[in-house]
Amino acid sequence: MSLVKVTSVESNRQLLDGGAMFGNAPRAVWEKWITPDERHRIPLACRCFLVEFDDQKILLETGIGAFFEPKLADRFGIQQSEEHLLLNNLKALGIEEGDITMVVLSHLHFDHAGGLLPAYKSIQDNGIKLLFPNAQYVTSQKNWERAWAPHPRDRASFLPELNRLLEESHRLQLINEKQPEPLFEGRLTFRFSSGHTPGQMHTVVHGNIRPAIFCGDLIPGQAWIHVPITMGYDRYPEQVINEKSELYKDSIPGQWLHLLTHDPFISAATIQKNEKQRYLPLESFKTLNGYRL
């Protein structure tokens, strides 16, 4: 198998209510992990990962982007909201927008897929379109269906205009949860969870040393590695707990690298269970820069 490399790439960060992000965990507990601001919001990355092998440049997620109008950008605490930081940071790596061959989306919530859209000013000046014009877009069939017919509880998390653009692109590939076909001769395979949103798709990248899995909102960051910690945004917190436990049965013995999209401090970690039977990061990485799998 040829060399497989992974690089963490920051998109715009956001600020969200700490209580919502930590579900039923009391503030006295979670504020020791992440300090809230005066509006009770905590900083969150919207981190993407560039996977490279052969002639492929595959982007796992696009982050929140900078498409929000100023009022909504303030509401969601979008950092540097006038710039599309994912594009800027890719350019800093020598990667142009047109170089990306595939974009894999774990699900279609705006903080994971909004980076497919241009920045707000560009939309006002030039109209709305999809970025990464040479890429195939990949997501799950089940979450695609949810995006078109959301529940009132999560309707605001989806972007109807993005759905339309993806459908009209004729470059959208939907992965069937019941029969998920591997891509690139097995270099990319997929696992699924539905406790957070129906059909959340977790890309497993297979290299020569160990696999890496994009955790999405199943494990947003290191604090959520601990099994009981879930988000108020999750549909079914008990199901999230079960899904994390099932993942660990494979990922811990295999020393998988867990790619963390929302953690403000680290981008990836392996996981261990300590003597108190609590799951914690074992080896953590602030950033990944051409990390060899």
C-alpha positions, 0 to 999 in steps of 0.5 A: 500500500502506498504512503498515506498522510494526514494533515489537520487543517483549521477552518473558522472556529466558533463559540457555543453555549457550554451547557449545550455542549456538555449536556447533563454534565454540570458547569462545575465539572465542565468549566474545569476542562474548557473556560467559558466566556462572559456569555457562557460560550466555549471555544470550539475548533471546526477542524478538517483533515487532509488525507493524501495518497497517490494522486488523491487529496481528500478533505474530511469535512469543510468546517463551518466556513464563513457564509453567515451574515454578520448577525448570525456570525455573531450569534454563533461566535464565528471567529474571523468571520470575514475570511474563509480560513479553511481555504487560507490554511489549505493555501498555506500548505500549497493546496489550491481549492481545485486540487481537492479530489474528494470531500467527505462529510460526516453529516450535513450540519452547518458546522461540518458542511458550511465550508462548502460555501464561499464567504459571506461577502463573496456570496453577496458579490458573486452569488452562492456556489459550491467550492472545490469544483473538481471534487466529488462530494461524499456523505451518507444516504441516511443523513442526506435524507434527514437534511431534506426532511429534518425534525423540528429539533434539528431543522436549524442545523441544516442548510436547504440551499446547500442541499440544492447545490449538492444535488445539482452538482452531479458530483454527490456520492451517497454511501448506503449504511447497510452496504457501505462500499469501501473506496480506493481499494479499501483505503477508506471505509466507513462506520456509522452512528445515529445518536447525534444525527441519523446516519452520521458517517465516520471515515476510517483511513487505512494506512500501513501503520494504524487506522485513523477514524474521523470521530465527528460529533460522536466524540467532538473532543477529548472531554467527550472521550469519557463515555458518559459525556454527551452533548445537549445537541445529541438526539439520543444521548444513551445511544451515543454512549453505546456507540462510543463503547462499540467503537472503543472495542475496535479502536483501542486494541488497534491503537486507532488515531481518533481525529477530533474536529471540535477540540480547541486544544488537540487535533487527534489522540489514541485512547486508553482505559485507566485503572478506574475504567475511564476512557482517556487520551493516551497519546495526543497531538496538537496538530498533524502535519503529514502524519504517516498512517 
